[in-house]
Every structure is written in C-alpha cells, then in structure tokens.
Amino acid sequence: MPTIVLESEIHSDIKTCFDLARSIDMLKESLKQTKEIPIAGKTTGLISKGEWVSWEANHLGIVQHLTSKIVEFESPYYFVDEMVLGVFKSYRHEHHFKEKGEVTIMTNTFHFESPLGVFGKFINWLFLKRYITNLLKMRNNMLKFVAESENTLDFLQMIDKA
C-alpha cells in the first residue's frame, strides 16, 4: 500500500492550522483546479468526528465522486479521514499537528490502495502517487498561506458562519 508523508512548518498557532485543515471551504478553495465541490453530507464549515462529506471532482479528465468520513478526532492535535466510497480500494488520511515554539508542524500521512491488483500497482508507480502528492502539496501550501496571512481570522470567521 503506497504511503505519502508530507511535513509543513507553519508560522501560526496549532488551533488555526487544525481548523483550516478540517475546513470544507478551505479544501474546496485549495483544489479549485480539479473543480472539487462538496455535494452531500457536511458541505461547508468545519468537519468533526463522525461527519462525512461527498465530493465531486475532475481528476485526470474524469469526473469522480468520493465520500470520506472523519473516524478519529482529537482537537487540535489530529484527525483522520477514511474513504467510505470512491475510486480507491481504500484510503486513510492522517492529519497530525504539534507545536514547536512559534511554529506548528503539520504532518499529512496518506495511505492508499488502488483497485485492479497488479495493474493498479503499475498505475501507482507510473503516476498516481506523484499526482496525489502534488495535490496534497497544493493544499498544504494554500493552508500555510492562509494561516500565515493577516486575513486568517476573517477566513475562519467566514467559515464559522457558513
């Protein structure tokens, strides 16, 4: 099962980083290029344990649907979402946060398994792991930008009202 681990240093407090990472609106904004939109479940605001969201997105020229659920949650230190329905055989995305002085260390660990056996493993090797890594990096860069900007509070208040 392929695993992607990304670590980001963010010059912001742990709660802000945690809330941005679980924000449906933030995820939607950070993945605009894939036309990612929430279509069912928790479709705006901050997702919490037991809640789920279904997404529609265009990946690799194909419109896809994916439903994930928050299965573990300890604010503001970690949460885990797992695929309930979608194109993967399975996936588990762990989001961990820890404070280190004035910096928050955000670690994303993404485990996934493609369908189609040996062919799926070939697709992973050929491009899928790199594609997913790039999507996660884009999301993390946007989160870092918002968390470190002067308008973070405005963004969080906008999310909270949604």
N, C-alpha and C positions, 0 to 999 in steps of 0.2 A: 504494500500500500504506500503510494508516494506521500511524502510529508514536506510541507513548505514551512520554514520558520523565518519570520521577519521581526527584527527588533528596531524600534524607533525611539529616539530621545526627543522628548517634547518639553519645551520650556513653559510649562503650565502645571496647575495643580492636578492631582490624581482624579478628583471628582469630575472636573471639567472634561478630562480625557475619557474617563469611563462613560460619562453621559453622551459625549459626542460619538463614541464608538457604538453605542446601542441606539442611536437616533436613526429612525427610519428615514427622516428627512435628510439627514447628513449622508446616509448611504445613497439615497436617490440622487442627491446633488453630486456626489463624488463619482458616480458611474453614469453620468449623462450620456457619454459617448456610446453606451450599449443600450440606451433608451430604457434603462431599468426603472420600472414603475411597480409600486405595491398595488395588488389588485384584490386582495382578500385578507381577512384577519386583522392584525394591527397594521394599519396603513399610514399612520402618522404618529409623531411623538416618540417617546422613549419606551422601548420594548423591555419586558421584565420576564421573570421565570414563569414558565407555563404558557406564555403567549406565543403565537405563531404568526407568520406572515407569508403570503404567496406573492411571488414576483413574476413579472413578465419582462423579458429582456431579449435583445438581439445579440447573440454571440456567434461569431464566425458566419454571419449571414443567415442564421436560422433563428426564428422566434422560438424562445424556450420558456417553460414555466418551471418554477421551483418553489417548494414550500419548506420552510425551516422553522424549528421550534427552539425556544430557549429552555435547555434542560438542566443547566446548572447556573447559579447566580449568587454571588456574594459581593455586594456593593461596598466599596468601589474597587475591589481587587480582581475579580474575574467574572466572566460569564462564558457559557458555551452554547453555541447553536449547532443543531444537527439537522441534516436533511430528512424530511419526512416523505417527500415526493419530489421526483425530478429526474434529470438525465443521468446522474451518477448512480452507481450501485450503492454508494454511501458517501457521506462526508461528515466530518466533525471539525468545527472551527472554534478553537480555544482563544480567548482574548484575556491576557493577563496584564496587570498594571501594578507597578511598585514605585514608590517614591525613593529618589536618590538625591538628597539635598533639595535644590530648587527645580529639579528635573523629574519628570515622570517617564519611566521606562515602560513602553507598551510592547508586548510580545504577542505576535499572532502566530499560532500554530495551526496549520490547515492540513488535515489528513483527508485523503480522498481515494476512492476506488472507482475506476471506470468499469462500465459493463463490457461485455463482449470478450471476456477472457484474454487470450493472447493478443488478439487484435487491439483490445483496449489498452493493454500494456504497451504495445507498439505506438499507439496514438499518444499515450503519456510521454513516452520517450521522444517522439517526433516533435511535439509542440505543446501539448496540453498543460504540462507542468509549468512551462515558461509563460504561457498565456495567462494562467491563473496567478502566477507570481506577479506579473505585470499589473493585473487588475488590483491585487492586494496592495501593491506599491502605490498605485494611483490613489487608492482610497486612503492609505496611511498618510500620503503627502498632503492631501486635502485636509484631513483631520488635523495634522500638525499645523498647517497654515491657519486654519480657523482657531485652533486652541491658542496659538501664539499671537493672534491678531488682537487689536484693540476692540474689535466688534464681537468678541466671543460671547459676552454677556447678552448682547442683543440677539444673537443667533439662538442661544439657549432659551431665552425668554419667548422668542417666536415659536420655538419647538414646544415649549411647555404649554402654550396657549392653544396649540393645534389639537 
